[in-house]
């Protein structure tokens, strides 16, 4: 299913097929790595694997949205893998399907983006407002 915005621009394809093999490989390598002794996460994260797009306010109007492969989520942020480096602290709008498969448009800020493997960047965006749809208790039955 292809989702478009109000002016007819293609913003997100809600694909049913799994992530590309290379993306799955990088994500599994990240998850297999050592964990820090102290977990600084304030909220528990839930595995959430969907395609999303991000358009930064600093992007040129003619530029295409950046494709993100999400890894995990909580009400305050979402982790992802992408093929392009993102500028830290830049704001934008994240388009992604909710757990109920409805298109969400969330204002966010790039919190982290670092090289994870050749050609792939691991990062996180912070939601400017909490998204309770991603609370662990809301996601438990999915």
C-alpha positions as CSV (number, residue, x, y, z in Angstrom):
1,X,0.0,0.0,0.0
2,X,1.3,3.4,-1.0
3,X,0.5,6.4,1.2
4,X,0.6,9.9,-0.2
5,X,0.4,13.3,1.4
6,X,-2.2,16.1,0.8
7,X,-0.5,17.3,-2.4
8,X,-0.2,13.8,-3.8
9,X,3.5,13.3,-3.0
10,X,4.5,9.7,-2.3
11,X,5.6,9.6,1.3
12,X,5.6,6.0,2.4
13,X,5.1,2.6,1.0
14,X,3.7,0.2,3.7
15,X,5.3,-2.9,2.4
16,X,4.3,-6.3,3.6
17,X,7.6,-8.0,2.7
18,X,10.4,-8.2,5.2
19,X,13.3,-5.7,5.3
20,X,16.1,-6.2,2.7
21,X,18.5,-8.9,3.7
22,X,21.4,-6.4,4.2
23,X,19.2,-4.4,6.6
24,X,18.3,-7.5,8.6
25,X,21.9,-8.5,8.8
26,X,23.1,-5.1,10.1
27,X,20.2,-4.9,12.6
28,X,21.0,-8.4,13.9
29,X,24.7,-7.5,14.2
30,X,23.8,-4.4,16.3
31,X,21.5,-6.5,18.5
32,X,24.1,-9.2,19.0
33,X,26.7,-6.7,20.2
34,X,27.7,-6.2,23.8
35,X,25.3,-4.3,26.1
36,X,26.5,-1.4,28.3
37,X,26.8,-2.2,32.0
38,X,24.4,0.6,32.8
39,X,21.2,0.9,30.7
40,X,20.5,4.6,30.4
41,X,17.1,4.2,28.8
42,X,14.4,5.7,30.9
43,X,11.6,3.7,29.2
44,X,11.5,0.1,28.0
45,X,11.8,-0.3,24.2
46,X,9.6,-2.5,22.1
47,X,10.8,-4.1,18.9
48,X,9.0,-2.3,16.1
49,X,10.1,-3.1,12.5
50,X,8.5,-0.9,9.9
51,X,9.6,1.3,7.1
52,X,9.3,5.0,7.8
53,X,10.3,8.2,6.0
54,X,11.7,11.4,7.5
55,X,11.7,14.8,5.9
56,X,13.8,17.3,7.8
57,X,12.8,21.0,7.9
58,X,16.3,21.8,6.6
59,X,15.9,19.6,3.5
60,X,15.5,21.3,0.1
61,X,11.9,21.2,-1.0
62,X,12.7,19.0,-4.0
63,X,14.6,16.4,-2.0
64,X,13.1,13.0,-1.4
65,X,12.2,11.9,2.1
66,X,14.8,9.7,3.8
67,X,13.9,6.0,4.2
68,X,14.3,4.6,7.7
69,X,14.1,1.0,8.8
70,X,12.9,1.1,12.4
71,X,14.3,-1.2,15.1
72,X,12.6,-0.4,18.4
73,X,10.3,2.3,19.9
74,X,9.0,3.8,23.1
75,X,6.7,6.7,23.6
76,X,9.6,9.2,23.4
77,X,11.8,7.9,20.6
78,X,12.3,5.4,17.8
79,X,15.6,3.7,16.8
80,X,16.3,3.1,13.1
81,X,18.8,2.1,10.4
82,X,19.2,4.2,7.3
83,X,21.6,4.5,4.3
84,X,22.2,8.2,4.7
85,X,23.8,10.2,7.5
86,X,21.4,12.6,9.3
87,X,22.4,15.9,10.8
88,X,22.1,15.9,14.6
89,X,19.6,18.1,16.3
90,X,17.7,18.8,13.1
91,X,13.9,18.7,13.3
92,X,11.5,17.2,10.9
93,X,8.4,15.1,10.3
94,X,8.5,11.3,10.6
95,X,5.9,9.4,8.6
96,X,5.3,5.8,9.8
97,X,2.5,3.3,10.3
98,X,1.1,3.0,13.8
99,X,0.7,-0.4,15.3
100,X,-2.9,-0.3,14.1
101,X,-1.6,0.4,10.5
102,X,-2.7,4.1,10.3
103,X,-0.3,6.7,9.0
104,X,1.2,8.8,11.7
105,X,3.0,12.1,11.1
106,X,5.2,12.9,14.1
107,X,7.3,16.0,14.7
108,X,10.7,14.8,15.8
109,X,14.4,15.8,16.3
110,X,17.4,13.7,15.2
111,X,19.0,12.6,18.5
112,X,21.7,10.2,17.2
113,X,23.1,9.1,13.9
114,X,26.4,7.2,13.6
115,X,28.0,4.8,11.2
116,X,27.1,1.2,12.0
117,X,28.5,-0.6,9.0
118,X,29.8,0.5,5.6
119,X,26.9,2.4,4.0
120,X,24.5,2.1,7.0
121,X,23.8,4.5,9.9
122,X,22.2,3.6,13.2
123,X,20.3,6.4,14.9
124,X,17.3,7.6,16.9
125,X,14.8,10.4,16.6
126,X,13.2,11.9,19.7
127,X,9.4,12.6,19.4
128,X,8.7,16.3,20.2
129,X,5.5,15.0,22.0
130,X,5.1,11.6,23.7
131,X,3.4,9.0,21.5
132,X,1.4,6.8,23.9
133,X,0.5,4.5,21.0
134,X,4.0,3.2,21.4
135,X,3.8,2.5,25.2
136,X,4.9,-1.0,26.1
137,X,1.4,-1.8,27.5
138,X,-0.2,-0.7,24.3
139,X,2.1,-2.8,22.2
140,X,2.0,-5.9,24.3
141,X,-0.6,-7.7,22.3
142,X,0.9,-7.0,18.9
